[in-house]
Amino acid sequence: FVDDMARYYGAEVAMYFAFMLVFTRWLAVPGVIGVVLWATRGDGVTVDTDWRLPFFSCCMVLWSVVFLKAIRQSCKSWALLWGNEDLELLHTVRHGYKGVLTKSPVTDLVQLCDPPRSEQAMHYAVSALVTGVMLCVAFGVMIMSMNFQGYIHGPNEADAEGLEKNLSFFYFAALARYAEPGRIFDPTGDGDPYLFGYITLVPVICHTVVIMFLNKAYRGVAERLTVWENHRTEEGHHRSLMLKRFLFEAFDCYIALFYLAFFQFDIIRLRSELVSLYTADSIRRVLTETVIPWVV
């Protein structure tokens, strides 16, 4: 399957699906361990009171280390199988690079040199500014979503946790009131007259959809910014592009988890938000990468 994709779409596209294939298979290991721990738990024991939880955490750490080693080996095998001609091009001068023609003091020949450092610095500064603005938009969406879910509280509320007890810059009463007891987004579901309590998932779903569209929009922005930065080699261009996308998408997806962990110190809601985001994103990936292409 992956070899067919490599021949049809190219190694770059096939490498992503090869990674997802190995990653999905390796998830069976922690899945089996989790099912065994769940099936052998005692009466009244939950994930918060199970004394074996540190053992499972250690297993996940070891699994992560071994998985990284395995996926690197697999990537090298696929690169060797599909050919590594593209790797040689990474160190060549990038097509579209705009340098300055100057005479070499050594060879007395005209050669292509980098533009002035001040010009490059300005390009990097603009890239950082544009990325920062889009990150602010993503952060604002996250704050709205968490207010709708009732995760953020005012400093005078009884449910305030962690640093919220002293200050809460991100609390907006106009949004948070919809998560109050008996209201439409009440986490208990008591205020939902339409979807039997499942309407409380609407903020999470909307947050996930907005993340998807922001990430998609930033991909084009990041590509244009990277081209404008005028990197000399393909390797430098790819590294800069990957760095932008990684920082943006990591911040966009996981800033809510950092807020719950390091601002509220709420492990229960942290786990709930992580499970919700991971489940919704998994469904999105199955639909967009498997179901829709198969149907179309």
C-alpha positions in Angstrom: 0.0 0.0 0.0 2.7 2.5 1.0 4.9 1.5 -1.9 2.1 2.1 -4.3 1.6 5.6 -2.8 5.3 6.3 -3.2 5.2 5.4 -6.9 2.0 7.4 -7.5 2.3 10.5 -5.2 6.0 10.5 -4.5 8.2 9.7 -1.5 7.3 12.9 0.5 3.5 12.1 0.6 4.1 8.4 1.1 6.4 9.0 4.1 3.6 10.6 6.0 1.3 7.6 5.5 4.1 5.3 6.3 4.7 7.1 9.6 1.0 6.9 10.4 0.9 3.2 9.6 3.8 2.4 12.0 2.4 4.8 14.6 -1.0 3.1 14.5 0.5 -0.3 14.9 2.7 0.7 17.8 -0.3 2.2 19.6 -1.5 -1.4 20.2 1.2 -1.8 22.9 -0.1 0.9 25.3 -3.6 0.0 24.3 -3.2 -3.6 25.4 -1.5 -2.5 28.7 -4.3 -0.1 29.4 -7.0 -2.6 28.7 -5.3 -5.1 31.0 -5.1 -2.6 33.8 -8.7 -1.6 33.3 -9.9 -5.2 33.3 -8.0 -6.1 36.5 -8.9 -3.0 38.5 -10.5 -3.5 41.9 -14.0 -2.5 42.9 -14.4 1.3 43.1 -11.0 1.9 41.7 -10.8 4.7 39.1 -8.0 6.1 37.0 -7.4 8.7 39.8 -7.1 6.2 42.6 -5.4 3.3 40.9 -2.0 2.7 42.5 -0.7 1.2 39.2 -1.0 4.5 37.3 2.7 5.3 37.8 3.6 1.9 36.3 1.5 2.7 33.2 3.2 6.2 33.0 6.7 4.5 33.1 5.6 2.1 30.4 4.5 5.0 28.2 7.8 6.8 28.7 9.7 3.6 27.7 7.3 3.0 24.8 7.9 6.6 23.5 11.7 6.1 23.5 11.6 2.8 21.8 9.0 4.0 19.2 11.2 7.0 18.3 14.1 4.6 17.6 11.9 2.3 15.6 10.3 5.1 13.5 13.8 6.5 12.6 14.9 3.1 11.5 11.7 2.7 9.4 12.1 6.1 7.8 15.7 5.2 6.8 14.6 1.9 5.3 11.8 3.6 3.3 14.2 6.3 2.1 16.6 3.7 0.9 13.9 1.7 -0.7 12.3 4.6 -2.6 15.7 6.2 -3.5 17.4 9.2 -1.9 17.9 11.3 -5.0 15.9 14.1 -3.4 18.4 14.2 -0.4 21.2 15.3 -2.7 19.2 18.3 -3.9 18.8 19.6 -0.4 22.3 21.0 -0.4 22.1 22.6 -3.8 21.2 26.3 -4.4 17.4 26.5 -4.3 15.5 27.4 -7.4 14.2 30.9 -6.9 17.0 32.0 -4.6 17.7 35.7 -5.1 21.3 36.5 -4.3 23.7 39.2 -5.1 26.3 38.8 -7.9 29.7 39.8 -6.6 33.3 39.2 -7.7 35.2 36.7 -5.6 38.4 38.2 -4.1 40.0 34.8 -4.3 39.1 33.4 -7.8 38.3 36.8 -9.4 35.1 35.2 -10.7 31.5 36.4 -10.4 29.6 34.3 -7.8 26.2 34.4 -6.2 26.3 35.6 -2.6 23.8 36.1 0.2 21.9 39.4 0.5 22.8 41.8 3.3 22.2 40.5 6.8 19.9 43.5 7.5 17.6 42.5 4.7 17.5 38.9 5.9 16.8 40.0 9.5 13.9 42.1 8.3 12.4 39.1 6.5 12.7 37.0 9.7 11.2 39.7 11.8 8.2 40.0 9.5 7.7 36.2 9.5 7.8 36.2 13.3 5.3 39.1 13.4 2.8 37.4 11.0 3.1 34.1 12.9 2.6 35.9 16.2 -0.6 37.6 15.0 -2.0 34.2 13.9 -1.0 32.6 17.2 -2.9 35.4 19.0 -6.0 34.5 16.9 -5.6 30.8 17.9 -5.1 31.7 21.5 -8.3 33.8 21.5 -10.3 30.9 20.0 -8.9 28.6 22.8 -9.9 31.1 25.5 -13.4 31.4 24.1 -13.8 27.6 23.9 -12.6 27.1 27.5 -14.9 29.8 28.8 -17.9 28.1 27.0 -16.9 24.8 28.6 -16.7 26.3 32.0 -13.0 25.6 32.5 -12.1 29.2 33.3 -13.4 30.8 36.5 -13.2 34.2 38.0 -11.0 34.8 41.1 -14.0 35.2 43.3 -15.7 32.0 42.3 -15.7 28.9 44.5 -14.6 26.7 41.6 -11.5 28.8 40.9 -8.4 26.6 40.9 -4.6 27.2 40.9 -3.5 30.7 39.9 -7.1 31.6 39.1 -7.7 32.2 42.8 -5.5 35.3 42.6 -6.0 36.5 39.1 -7.8 35.4 35.9 -7.0 37.5 32.8 -8.8 35.0 30.6 -12.1 34.9 32.3 -15.0 36.4 30.4 -18.3 36.3 32.3 -20.4 36.9 29.1 -19.1 33.6 27.7 -18.6 31.6 30.9 -22.3 32.1 32.0 -23.4 29.6 29.4 -21.6 26.9 31.3 -23.3 27.7 34.6 -25.6 25.1 36.2 -28.8 24.7 34.2 -27.4 26.6 31.2 -27.0 25.3 27.6 -23.3 24.3 28.1 -23.6 23.0 31.6 -20.9 20.3 31.8 -23.3 17.9 33.5 -25.7 18.1 30.5 -28.6 19.2 32.7 -29.2 22.4 30.7 -29.4 20.6 27.3 -33.0 20.3 26.1 -32.0 19.2 22.5 -29.3 16.6 22.4 -29.6 14.6 25.7 -26.6 16.3 27.2 -24.2 15.9 24.2 -24.5 19.6 23.3 -21.8 20.2 25.8 -19.4 18.7 23.2 -20.2 21.6 20.8 -17.4 23.9 22.1 -14.8 21.1 21.8 -15.9 20.2 18.3 -15.9 23.9 17.2 -12.5 24.3 18.8 -11.2 21.3 16.9 -12.7 22.5 13.6 -11.2 26.0 14.0 -7.8 24.5 14.8 -8.0 22.5 11.6 -8.8 25.5 9.5 -6.2 27.7 11.2 -3.5 25.1 10.6 -4.6 24.8 7.0 -4.5 28.5 6.5 -1.1 28.9 8.1 0.4 26.2 5.8 0.0 28.6 2.9 1.1 31.6 4.9 4.2 29.7 6.2 5.1 28.7 2.7 5.0 32.2 1.4 6.9 33.6 4.3 9.6 31.0 3.9 9.9 31.8 0.2 10.2 35.5 1.1 12.9 34.7 3.6 15.0 33.7 0.6 16.9 30.7 1.9 19.9 29.7 -0.2 19.5 25.9 -0.1 16.5 23.6 -0.2 17.6 22.2 3.2 17.4 25.6 4.8 14.1 26.3 3.2 12.6 23.0 4.4 14.0 23.4 7.9 12.5 26.9 8.2 9.2 25.8 6.9 9.0 22.8 9.2 10.0 24.9 12.2 7.2 27.4 11.5 4.6 24.8 11.1 5.7 22.8 14.1 5.7 25.8 16.5 2.3 27.1 15.2 0.5 23.8 15.2 1.9 22.7 18.5 0.9 26.0 20.1 -2.5 25.9 18.4 -3.3 22.4 19.5 -1.8 22.1 23.0 -1.9 25.6 24.5 -5.2 24.7 26.2 -3.6 21.7 27.9 -0.7 23.9 29.2 -3.3 26.3 30.6 -5.0 23.5 32.5 -1.8 22.0 33.7 0.3 25.0 34.7 -2.3 27.7 35.4 -5.2 25.7 36.9 -3.2 22.7 38.2 -6.3 20.6 37.3 -5.3 17.0 36.3 -8.9 15.8 35.9 -9.9 18.5 33.3 -6.5 18.1 31.7 -7.2 14.5 31.0 -10.7 15.2 29.8 -9.6 17.9 27.4 -6.7 15.7 26.1 -9.1 12.7 25.5 -11.6 15.0 23.8 -9.1 16.7 21.5 -7.4 13.4 20.6 -10.7 11.7 19.8 -12.1 14.5 17.7 -8.8 14.9 15.8 -8.6 11.1 15.2 -12.1 11.1 13.7 -11.2 14.1 11.6 -8.1 12.3 10.3 -10.0 9.1 9.5 -12.6 11.2 7.6 -10.3 13.5 5.7 -7.5 11.0 5.0 -9.4 7.7 4.5 -13.2 7.9 4.1 -13.5 11.0 1.9 -10.7 10.1 -0.5 -12.1 6.5 -0.8 -15.6 7.9 -1.5 -14.4 10.5 -4.0 
